């Protein structure tokens, strides 16, 4: 086995906590937005490169979408955003602070 087989490529996609501010920024208008719109806008807000946007997981899903999902989930648990209906979110007064 060659030494290059053991090299793990570093991801260009930031870890989920980096996306928290971008999700809050997207929701700062007070509108209720669908998850896919939040994800798309937060990726744009974060300025991800084309290659970062294209990174996939072993399962085939996009790494950026998965990490944004974690950010949304944790913001919901913290009470910074709320889900009035399935897959739709809006910022709370606590999230505005």
PADREN-657099 format. One record per residue (C-alpha): residue in three letters; x, y, z. Coordinates in pm, whole numbers, plus 50000, padded with zeros to 5 digits. Layout:
N
ALAXYZ...
//
This chain:
97
UNK500005000050000UNK501375033949907UNK501625063250145UNK499175083049931UNK496415057849998UNK496345068850364UNK495945106050288UNK492505119250376UNK491405149250173UNK490465178550395UNK486995191950337UNK486545227250201UNK483125228650369UNK483235245350711UNK482025226551018UNK478385232651112UNK478935259951379UNK480335282851106UNK476945281250931UNK474995293151238UNK475565330251166UNK474665325050800UNK471375307750883UNK470485335651128UNK471445361850869UNK469165345450609UNK466275344350857UNK466885379350997UNK464135394050776UNK461575376450994UNK460125356950702UNK459275320250735UNK461405301850481UNK461545266050354UNK464595245950452UNK465865243250091UNK465725281450055UNK467595286250383UNK470265261250277UNK470725277249935UNK470915312650074UNK473205302850363UNK475615285950120UNK475665318049915UNK476125338950231UNK479065317150339UNK480695321949999UNK481425285149939UNK483515277349634UNK482185256149348UNK484275226749466UNK483015230249826UNK479425231349700UNK480055199349502UNK481625179249789UNK479695147549859UNK479495123450148UNK480005085850110UNK476205083350100UNK476075106449798UNK474515136449975UNK476085170749966UNK478375177950261UNK477325214650277UNK473635205450301UNK474355180450577UNK476335205750780UNK473665232250731UNK471125206650852UNK473125203151173UNK473225240951213UNK469455243751163UNK468795214851402UNK470965229751676UNK469495264651631UNK466035249151669UNK467065230651987UNK468555262752128UNK465325281752062UNK466985306451824UNK464715295851537UNK461325278751530UNK459545255351291UNK455925267051254UNK455215240050994UNK457205210750859UNK460465221150686UNK459755258550736UNK461685279950981UNK461765315351116UNK463965333851361UNK462785338951721UNK463345369751940UNK466125350552115UNK467745343851777UNK467625380751693UNK469675388952002
//
